[in-house]
């Protein structure tokens, strides 16, 4: 089944530091969106929720004169590149299958085109799910990164999401066996 749960990822100090910095409420909402989309796109819900939860783990805060500067962020940001590397390393450390960790990292790398040169990329379904899940929760000027959630509520939602992922995987395995 699953080598690493969302609860294990959420509980790790690297996640606590970097996902909270980039917006824990947004990360959780994006993971829930990815779970819903995973069914539609026939994508592994475990990989989709992990990639969606970790998609902004590479964010760096861009400030000018002590204030968040969204334009500076848009001009200089490479969070998807840093996030892909950070998520891959975290998942492998936690015991994730390296091939699955790579799929998650690539979905994180390609969840946004903000740092890429103009042109069209051909995304696979997992990558599409993560990009769409992120877009569904975005707010103007990056405000989705600043929504607040308590640690208790976040923990409750992560545990619930783990249960939903397990149920969806079980349902998929059952359908395949019939």
Residue pairs with C-beta under 8 A, 6 or more apart in sequence:
1 166
1 169
2 46
2 165
2 166
2 169
3 94
3 95
3 96
3 97
3 100
4 50
4 91
4 94
4 95
4 96
5 162
6 31
6 49
6 50
6 53
6 158
6 161
6 162
6 165
7 155
7 158
7 159
7 162
8 94
9 15
9 50
9 53
9 54
9 90
9 91
9 94
10 16
10 19
10 53
10 154
10 155
10 158
12 90
12 94
14 57
14 86
14 90
15 54
15 57
15 90
18 57
18 58
18 59
18 86
19 27
19 53
19 54
19 56
19 57
21 59
21 61
22 56
22 57
22 58
22 59
22 79
22 145
23 56
23 144
23 145
23 146
23 147
24 149
24 154
25 144
25 147
25 148
25 149
25 154
26 56
26 137
26 144
26 145
26 147
27 52
27 53
27 54
27 55
27 56
28 53
28 149
28 154
28 157
28 158
28 161
29 137
29 144
30 52
30 53
30 55
30 130
30 133
30 134
30 136
30 137
31 49
31 50
31 52
31 53
31 133
31 161
32 157
32 161
33 52
33 132
33 133
33 134
33 136
33 137
34 45
34 48
34 49
34 51
34 52
34 53
34 129
34 130
34 133
35 45
35 48
35 49
35 161
35 164
35 165
35 168
37 43
37 48
37 129
37 132
37 133
38 44
38 45
38 48
38 49
38 129
38 168
39 45
39 168
41 125
41 126
41 128
41 129
42 125
43 125
43 126
43 129
44 126
44 169
45 164
45 165
45 168
45 169
45 172
46 100
46 165
46 169
47 100
47 103
47 104
47 107
47 126
48 107
48 126
48 129
48 130
48 133
49 161
49 165
50 87
50 91
50 104
51 87
51 103
51 104
51 107
51 108
51 111
51 126
51 129
51 130
52 129
52 130
52 133
52 134
54 83
54 87
54 90
54 104
54 108
55 80
55 83
55 107
55 108
55 111
55 130
55 133
55 134
56 79
56 83
56 134
56 145
57 83
57 86
57 87
57 90
57 108
58 78
58 79
58 80
58 81
58 82
58 83
58 84
58 85
58 86
58 87
58 108
59 77
59 79
59 83
59 145
60 77
60 79
60 82
61 68
61 73
62 68
62 69
62 70
62 72
62 73
62 76
62 77
63 69
63 72
64 72
68 142
70 141
70 142
73 142
74 114
77 114
77 115
78 115
79 112
80 108
80 109
80 110
80 111
80 112
80 114
80 115
81 109
81 115
83 108
83 109
84 105
84 106
84 108
84 109
85 105
87 101
87 104
87 105
87 108
88 101
88 102
88 104
88 105
91 100
91 101
91 104
91 105
92 98
92 101
96 104
103 126
106 126
106 127
107 126
107 127
107 129
107 130
108 130
110 121
110 123
110 127
110 130
110 131
111 127
111 130
111 131
111 134
112 131
112 134
113 121
123 131
137 144
138 144
149 157
